[in-house]
Amino acid sequence: MAQKGVELDRESFSCSICLDLLKEPVAIPCGHSYCMKCIQSCWGDEDEEKVHSCPQCRQTFPARPVLVKNTMLAVLVEELKRSGLQAAPADHCYAGAEDVACDVCTGRKLKASKSCLVCVASFCEQHLQPHYDAAAFKKHKLVDPSKKLQENMCSRHDEVMKMFCRTDQQCICFLCSVDEHKGHDIVSAAAERRERQRGLEESRQIIQQRIQDAEKDVKLLEQEVKNLDVSADQTVEDCEKIFSQLIRLIRERSRDVEQQVRSQQQTQASRVRELQEKLEQEIAELKRKDEQLEQLEHTEDHKHFLLSFPSLSALSQSTHSSSFQTAPLRYFEDVTAAVSEVPKKLQDVLSETWTNISLRVTEVDVLLPQPEPTTRAAFLKYSRELTLDPNTVNTWLLLSEGNRKVTLMKNEQPSSQHPDRFTLYYQVLSRESLTGRCYWEVERRGDISVAVSYKNISREGRAESSFGYNDKSWALLCSDSSSSFYHNNAETPVSGRPSSRVGVYLDHTAGILSFYSVSETMTLLHRVQTTFTQPLLAGVRIDDWFFSGSSAEFMRLK
């Protein structure tokens, strides 16, 4: 009953609008009291013309009541605050089925604002106050409200588990440490927490770093999709232009054939009409003579018959040939046959090029993580058979073995001039362009640089044309004693001695270029991570200037 009376008193000094204790209390003509700001907000601006009423009893007032602070009520509320009386809690302050309830409240329990690990209890704001005010509770550990406080109690001794057994990896109470856990490695739960906290922070740092790396990768992949879309759209547009040009060319050739056929048709038709006219004239002449001879045949005058017959019987040479033959609908048959060869040849060309086109399409590969092969058998899955381009070979080099082997000669070799030929260094490039993932092997004899290069590398000049001494090429110089990597005129010493055979792995899309020493096992000599902006060509340079028969051969791999 006492509790009920307190609740009635709290309601008496609460604003029915905000449900809190009155602030600057005012009384309106019907007798109900409100906070000054609450009733002003409820009634709106003073210049608004409307009927004002009490939010509780709904009594209306002809004119907006003048609001004056109730000084006595304000003083009373302040006294009640100092005495500890609070406004009645709103419904949302009471604990529901999913909330943690205050363990001290009686009757209808309020929501707990904190749980104490020492008291093993949860408290609302009012009952938590002693933990803030009393010195005896200062060292108690307060946490967010928890329904699992009993999990901190030892089920055997009903004591708070403040210890941690590292031997058994479990929380225990003090009595457990001197009982069944006696002799174990035991520390306080707080000490173990501090120890693991450091590991937790390290784990979080690792996780956060991985999140940052993954977010960067996500952005890269988003950009990669955009680049893929742009590249695909551009390629489709370019291919449509090329095929449109091909279609225009076929149409132009069709018109040319039609024009030639029509021209020949007119020429031959003119010849036929000319012969036709001559024949018609001859027919007319013959008909005239036939009439004259018919008249002569019936004449009675012998003298006239004898004098006229010789001239009338004399005939001019006939323009008509009995051997003249026609070939209806077959005059241009050979033209049709010749044109019919065009689709066949075009089909052959498209069939030959389609394989290459399809290969180039399937070689398009988005920059996704691809593990580099680890065994020679795995590398051989990406093997490419390469041949050397005679138009690029230096004149002191000789190609052999089907243009797969190059040898340094003592005499300059006869060759024609070509803009792609290297003029200063003993170098040569492959015919085949390299994209996607590729692998090839070079068997060397002597000091050889195994390289990859863009096609537009200079063919003249020193640094401009030498593999590895410009930004258009990458080269590994291999000798029997050592090796070095060169790019953009920068040397990187390479540990490890290369064998006579060097393997090269290229992942053009991922920007990976790796050189291996190939023997019974594969030993990595050097790896490059970069960005390739153009297709690459394989190349070799012979670095022996004493004409000792040094050579390099691109091997056929099975």
C-alpha positions in Angstrom: 0.0 0.0 0.0 2.9 2.4 0.8 4.4 1.7 -2.7 1.0 2.5 -4.3 0.8 5.9 -2.4 4.3 6.9 -3.6 3.3 6.2 -7.2 0.2 8.4 -6.8 2.3 11.2 -5.5 4.7 10.9 -8.4 1.9 11.1 -10.9 0.5 14.2 -9.1 3.8 16.1 -9.8 4.3 14.8 -13.4 3.4 16.6 -16.6 0.8 14.5 -18.5 2.4 15.5 -21.8 6.1 14.6 -21.3 5.5 12.2 -18.3 8.4 13.7 -16.5 8.5 15.9 -13.3 7.1 19.4 -14.0 9.5 22.0 -15.3 8.4 25.7 -14.9 4.9 24.5 -13.9 1.9 26.5 -15.1 -1.8 26.0 -14.2 -4.4 26.6 -16.8 -8.0 27.8 -16.0 -9.4 24.2 -15.7 -6.9 23.5 -12.8 -4.5 21.1 -14.5 -0.8 21.8 -14.5 1.8 21.3 -17.2 5.4 22.2 -18.1 5.5 25.7 -19.6 7.2 24.5 -22.8 5.0 21.4 -23.1 1.6 23.3 -23.1 3.0 26.0 -25.4 4.2 23.4 -27.8 0.7 21.7 -27.6 -1.1 25.0 -28.3 1.2 26.2 -31.0 2.1 29.8 -31.9 0.2 32.7 -30.1 -0.8 34.3 -33.4 -2.7 31.2 -34.5 -6.4 31.6 -34.4 -7.8 28.4 -33.0 -9.7 26.9 -30.1 -7.4 26.0 -27.1 -8.2 23.1 -24.9 -6.8 21.1 -22.0 -5.0 17.9 -23.1 -6.5 16.0 -20.1 -10.1 17.1 -19.6 -10.6 18.6 -23.1 -12.2 21.8 -21.6 -12.0 24.6 -24.2 -11.2 28.3 -23.7 -12.6 31.2 -25.7 -9.3 32.9 -25.6 -5.8 31.6 -25.3 -5.1 31.5 -21.5 -2.1 33.6 -20.3 0.5 31.2 -18.9 2.2 32.3 -15.7 4.7 30.2 -13.8 3.2 28.6 -10.6 6.0 29.6 -8.2 4.7 27.6 -5.3 4.3 24.4 -7.4 7.8 24.9 -8.8 9.3 25.2 -5.3 7.5 22.1 -4.2 8.8 20.1 -7.2 12.3 21.2 -6.5 11.9 20.1 -2.8 10.6 16.7 -4.0 13.6 16.3 -6.3 16.0 17.0 -3.5 14.2 14.5 -1.3 14.7 11.8 -3.9 11.2 11.6 -5.3 11.1 11.0 -9.0 8.4 11.1 -11.6 6.6 7.8 -12.2 8.4 5.8 -14.8 6.9 5.6 -18.2 5.8 2.3 -19.6 8.9 1.9 -21.8 11.1 2.0 -18.6 9.6 -1.2 -17.2 11.3 -4.5 -18.1 9.8 -6.6 -20.8 10.2 -10.3 -21.6 13.4 -9.6 -23.6 14.9 -7.1 -21.2 17.1 -7.6 -18.2 15.1 -6.7 -15.0 16.4 -5.0 -11.9 17.0 -7.6 -9.2 16.2 -5.1 -6.4 12.8 -3.7 -7.6 9.7 -5.2 -6.1 6.4 -5.4 -7.8 6.7 -4.3 -11.4 10.4 -4.3 -12.1 12.3 -1.6 -14.1 14.8 -2.3 -16.8 18.3 -2.8 -15.5 20.9 -0.2 -16.7 23.9 -2.1 -15.4 24.9 -5.5 -14.1 27.5 -6.0 -11.4 29.9 -8.9 -11.8 30.8 -8.8 -8.1 27.2 -8.6 -6.7 26.1 -10.9 -9.5 23.0 -8.8 -9.8 21.4 -6.2 -12.2 20.3 -2.8 -11.1 18.0 0.0 -12.5 19.2 3.6 -12.4 17.7 4.2 -9.0 19.1 1.1 -7.3 22.5 1.4 -9.1 23.1 4.8 -7.4 24.9 3.3 -4.4 27.5 1.8 -6.7 28.4 5.4 -7.7 28.1 7.0 -4.3 29.3 4.5 -1.7 33.0 3.7 -1.4 32.3 0.1 -0.7 31.0 -0.4 -4.2 33.6 1.6 -6.0 35.7 -1.4 -7.1 32.8 -3.4 -8.3 32.8 -4.3 -12.0 29.8 -2.8 -13.8 28.9 -4.1 -17.3 26.0 -3.7 -19.7 22.9 -5.6 -18.5 23.3 -9.3 -18.9 21.1 -12.3 -18.4 24.1 -14.6 -18.1 25.4 -13.4 -14.7 24.8 -16.9 -13.2 27.4 -18.2 -15.7 30.0 -16.3 -13.6 29.1 -18.4 -10.6 30.7 -21.6 -9.8 28.1 -24.3 -9.9 29.9 -26.4 -7.3 30.8 -23.7 -4.7 28.4 -21.0 -5.6 31.2 -18.5 -5.7 32.1 -15.9 -8.3 34.6 -17.4 -10.7 37.5 -14.8 -10.6 40.3 -17.3 -11.4 41.4 -18.9 -14.7 43.0 -22.3 -15.0 45.4 -22.3 -17.9 45.9 -26.0 -17.6 42.2 -26.8 -18.2 41.5 -23.6 -20.0 38.4 -22.7 -17.9 37.2 -20.1 -15.4 37.1 -21.3 -11.8 36.4 -19.8 -8.3 39.0 -19.5 -5.5 37.8 -22.7 -3.8 38.3 -24.6 -7.1 41.9 -23.4 -7.2 42.7 -25.1 -3.9 40.6 -28.2 -4.6 40.3 -30.1 -7.9 42.6 -27.6 -9.7 45.3 -27.7 -7.1 48.8 -27.6 -8.7 47.5 -26.2 -12.0 48.7 -23.1 -13.7 46.2 -20.6 -12.3 46.0 -16.8 -12.7 43.3 -14.3 -12.1 40.7 -13.9 -14.8 41.7 -10.3 -15.1 45.3 -11.2 -15.7 44.3 -13.8 -18.3 42.0 -11.2 -19.9 44.9 -8.7 -20.2 47.1 -11.4 -21.7 44.5 -12.4 -24.3 43.6 -8.7 -24.8 46.9 -8.2 -26.4 46.3 -11.2 -28.7 42.9 -9.8 -29.4 44.3 -6.5 -30.4 46.8 -8.1 -32.7 44.0 -10.2 -34.2 42.0 -7.1 -34.8 44.9 -5.4 -36.4 45.3 -8.3 -38.7 41.6 -8.4 -39.5 41.4 -4.7 -40.0 44.4 -4.9 -42.4 42.8 -7.7 -44.3 39.6 -5.7 -44.4 41.5 -2.7 -45.9 43.3 -5.0 -48.4 40.0 -6.7 -49.3 38.3 -3.3 -49.7 41.1 -2.2 -52.0 40.7 -5.4 -54.0 37.0 -4.8 -54.2 37.6 -1.3 -55.6 40.2 -2.8 -58.0 37.7 -5.4 -59.1 35.0 -2.7 -59.5 37.4 -0.8 -61.7 38.3 -4.0 -63.5 34.7 -4.6 -64.4 34.4 -1.0 -65.7 37.6 -1.5 -67.7 36.3 -4.8 -69.0 33.0 -3.2 -70.1 34.8 -0.3 -71.8 37.2 -2.7 -73.5 34.5 -5.1 -74.6 32.3 -2.2 -76.0 35.3 -0.7 -77.8 36.3 -4.1 -79.3 32.7 -4.8 -80.5 32.5 -1.4 -82.0 35.9 -1.8 -83.7 35.0 -5.3 -85.0 31.7 -4.0 -86.3 33.6 -1.3 -88.2 35.9 -3.9 -89.7 33.1 -6.3 -90.7 31.2 -3.3 -92.1 34.2 -2.4 -94.2 34.3 -6.0 -95.4 30.6 -5.9 -96.2 31.1 -2.6 -98.1 34.0 -4.1 -100.0 31.9 -7.1 -101.0 29.1 -4.7 -102.1 31.5 -2.6 -104.1 32.9 -5.8 -105.8 29.3 -6.8 -106.5 28.6 -3.5 -108.2 31.9 -3.8 -110.2 30.8 -7.3 -111.4 27.4 -6.0 -112.3 28.8 -3.0 -114.1 31.2 -5.2 -116.1 28.5 -7.7 -117.0 26.1 -4.9 -118.1 28.9 -3.3 -120.1 29.7 -6.5 -121.8 26.0 -7.1 -122.3 25.6 -3.8 -124.2 28.7 -4.4 -126.3 27.6 -7.9 -127.4 24.0 -6.7 -127.9 25.3 -4.0 -130.2 27.2 -6.5 -132.3 24.1 -8.8 -132.5 21.9 -5.8 -133.5 24.4 -4.8 -136.2 24.4 -8.3 -137.6 20.7 -8.4 -137.3 20.3 -5.2 -139.4 22.7 -6.6 -142.1 20.7 -9.8 -142.3 17.4 -7.9 -142.5 18.8 -5.7 -145.3 20.0 -8.9 -147.1 16.5 -10.4 -146.7 14.9 -7.4 -148.2 17.3 -7.4 -151.2 16.7 -11.1 -151.8 13.0 -10.7 -151.6 13.2 -7.8 -154.2 15.3 -10.0 -156.5 12.9 -13.0 -156.0 10.0 -10.8 -157.1 11.9 -9.7 -160.2 12.9 -13.2 -161.1 9.3 -14.3 -160.6 8.2 -11.6 -163.1 11.0 -12.6 -165.5 9.8 -16.2 -165.3 6.4 -15.3 -166.7 7.6 -12.9 -169.5 6.9 -14.0 -173.1 9.7 -11.8 -174.5 12.6 -14.2 -175.1 15.0 -11.3 -175.8 14.1 -9.5 -172.6 14.5 -12.8 -170.6 18.0 -13.4 -172.0 19.2 -9.9 -171.4 17.8 -9.5 -167.9 18.6 -13.0 -166.4 22.3 -12.6 -166.0 22.1 -9.4 -163.9 19.1 -10.6 -161.8 20.7 -14.0 -161.0 24.0 -12.5 -159.8 23.9 -12.5 -155.9 26.1 -10.6 -153.5 28.0 -12.6 -150.8 25.7 -13.6 -148.0 26.4 -12.3 -144.4 24.5 -15.3 -143.0 26.5 -18.2 -141.7 24.9 -21.6 -141.4 27.3 -22.3 -138.6 26.0 -19.5 -136.4 24.8 -20.9 -133.1 23.2 -19.4 -130.0 23.7 -20.4 -126.3 20.7 -19.0 -124.4 21.2 -18.2 -120.7 24.8 -19.5 -120.8 26.8 -16.5 -122.0 27.9 -15.4 -118.5 27.9 -18.8 -116.8 31.7 -18.7 -116.3 31.3 -15.3 -114.5 28.9 -16.9 -112.1 31.3 -19.8 -111.5 34.2 -17.4 -110.9 32.1 -15.3 -108.4 31.0 -18.5 -106.6 34.6 -19.1 -105.7 34.7 -16.0 -103.6 32.4 -17.3 -100.8 34.4 -20.5 -100.7 37.7 -18.6 -100.4 36.2 -16.2 -97.9 34.9 -19.1 -95.8 38.4 -20.6 -95.9 39.9 -17.3 -94.7 37.3 -16.9 -92.0 37.8 -20.5 -90.8 41.6 -20.0 -90.6 41.3 -16.7 -88.8 38.4 -17.7 -86.6 40.6 -20.0 -84.5 43.0 -17.2 -83.8 40.1 -14.8 -83.0 38.5 -17.3 -80.6 41.9 -17.9 -79.0 42.3 -14.2 -78.4 38.8 -13.9 -77.0 39.4 -16.8 -74.5 42.7 -15.3 -73.5 41.0 -12.3 -72.1 41.4 -12.8 -68.3 40.2 -10.4 -65.6 42.9 -9.7 -62.9 41.9 -12.4 -60.5 44.3 -14.2 -58.1 45.9 -17.1 -60.1 48.5 -19.2 -58.3 51.7 -19.5 -60.3 52.5 -23.1 -61.3 55.0 -24.9 -59.0 56.0 -27.9 -61.2 57.3 -28.1 -64.7 54.3 -30.2 -65.7 52.1 -27.4 -64.5 54.1 -24.9 -66.4 53.9 -26.9 -69.6 50.1 -26.5 -69.6 50.8 -22.9 -70.7 53.7 -23.8 -73.2 53.9 -21.8 -76.4 55.9 -22.9 -79.5 57.7 -19.8 -80.6 59.6 -19.0 -83.8 62.0 -16.1 -84.5 61.2 -13.3 -87.0 63.8 -13.1 -89.9 62.9 -9.5 -90.4 64.2 -8.6 -86.9 67.4 -10.7 -86.8 70.7 -8.9 -86.7 72.8 -9.5 -89.8 75.6 -11.3 -87.8 73.1 -13.9 -86.7 72.0 -17.0 -88.5 68.6 -18.6 -88.0 68.1 -22.4 -88.3 66.0 -25.3 -87.0 62.9 -23.8 -88.6 63.7 -20.3 -87.3 63.8 -21.5 -83.7 67.6 -21.3 -83.3 69.9 -18.3 -83.6 73.7 -18.6 -83.8 76.3 -15.8 -83.8 78.5 -16.1 -87.0 82.0 -14.9 -87.8 80.8 -13.3 -91.0 77.9 -11.0 -91.7 75.0 -12.8 -93.3 73.4 -11.6 -96.5 70.0 -10.1 -95.9 67.6 -7.5 -97.3 67.0 -4.2 -95.6 64.0 -4.1 -93.3 62.8 -1.4 -90.8 62.3 -4.1 -88.1 65.9 -5.3 -88.2 68.2 -4.7 -85.2 71.3 -2.9 -86.5 73.6 -2.7 -83.5 73.0 -5.6 -81.1 72.9 -9.3 -81.8 69.2 -9.5 -81.1 66.1 -11.1 -82.6 62.4 -11.1 -81.6 59.7 -13.8 -82.0 57.0 -13.7 -84.6 54.3 -14.6 -82.1 52.7 -12.0 -79.7 52.3 -13.0 -76.1 49.3 -12.3 -74.0 47.5 -14.2 -71.2 49.6 -17.0 -69.5 52.5 -18.3 -71.5 55.6 -20.5 -70.8 58.6 -21.2 -73.0 62.2 -22.5 -72.6 65.4 -21.3 -74.2 68.4 -23.6 -74.5 71.5 -21.4 -74.4 75.2 -21.8 -75.3 77.4 -18.9 -74.1 76.3 -15.6 -72.6 72.7 -15.1 -73.6 70.1 -12.5 -72.6 66.6 -14.0 -72.5 64.0 -11.2 -72.9 60.5 -10.0 -73.5 59.8 -6.7 -75.3 57.1 -4.5 -76.7 57.0 -4.5 -80.5 57.7 -0.8 -80.7 61.2 -1.0 -79.2 63.7 1.0 -81.2 65.8 -1.0 -83.8 68.6 1.5 -83.7 70.6 3.3 -81.0 72.3 1.9 -77.9 70.1 2.1 -74.9 67.0 2.6 -77.0 67.3 -0.8 -78.7 69.2 -3.0 -76.3 67.0 -5.5 -74.3 66.7 -4.4 -70.7 68.2 -0.9 -71.1 64.9 0.9 -71.7 61.3 0.9 -70.4 60.0 -1.3 -73.3 61.9 -4.5 -72.5 62.9 -6.8 -69.6 65.9 -9.1 -69.9 67.8 -11.7 -67.8 71.5 -12.0 -68.7 72.7 -15.5 -68.2 76.3 -16.7 -68.1 77.9 -19.8 -66.8 79.0 -18.0 -63.6 76.3 -15.5 -62.8 73.1 -13.8 -63.9 71.6 -10.3 -63.7 68.2 -8.8 -64.5 67.9 -5.6 -66.4 65.0 -3.2 -67.0 65.0 0.5 -67.9 68.8 0.6 -67.6 68.7 -0.6 -64.0 70.6 -3.8 -63.0 69.4 -6.2 -60.3 71.9 -8.9 -59.3 70.3 -12.4 -59.3 71.4 -15.1 -56.8 71.7 -18.6 -58.2 73.5 -19.8 -61.2 71.4 -20.5 -64.3 71.6 -23.9 -66.1 71.9 -24.2 -69.8 68.1 -24.1 -70.1 66.1 -21.1 -69.0 62.3 -21.3 -68.5 60.2 -18.1 -68.8 56.7 -17.8 -67.4 54.5 -14.8 -68.3 51.1 -13.9 -66.8 50.5 -10.8 -69.0 47.2 -9.9 -67.3 48.5 -10.2 -63.7 51.8 -8.5 -64.7 54.0 -11.4 -63.6 57.3 -12.3 -65.4 59.4 -15.1 -63.9 62.7 -16.7 -65.0 63.6 -20.3 -64.0 66.7 -22.4 -64.2 65.5 -25.7 -65.7 67.3 -28.9 -64.9 65.9 -31.9 -63.0 64.0 -29.3 -60.9 62.9 -25.7 -61.6 64.7 -23.0 -59.6 63.3 -19.5 -59.5 66.0 -17.0 -60.6 64.0 -13.8 -60.7 60.3 -12.6 -60.6 59.0 -9.3 -61.8 55.6 -7.8 -60.8 54.6 -4.9 -63.0 51.9 -3.7 -65.4 52.2 -4.6 -69.1 50.4 -2.1 -71.4 51.0 -3.9 -74.7 51.3 -7.4 -76.0 54.9 -8.8 -75.7 57.3 -10.5 -78.0 59.9 -13.0 -76.8 63.5 -12.2 -77.6 67.1 -13.2 -77.2 70.4 -11.3 -77.4 73.8 -12.9 -77.7 76.2 -11.1 -75.5 79.4 -12.7 -76.8 81.4 -10.3 -79.0 84.2 -12.8 -79.8 82.2 -15.0 -82.3 82.6 -18.2 -80.3 79.6 -19.8 -81.8 77.2 -18.8 -79.0 73.6 -19.7 -79.7 70.1 -19.8 -78.3 67.2 -22.1 -79.3 63.5 -21.9 -78.5 62.6 -25.5 -77.5 59.7 -27.5 -78.7 57.8 -28.5 -75.5 55.5 -31.5 -75.2 
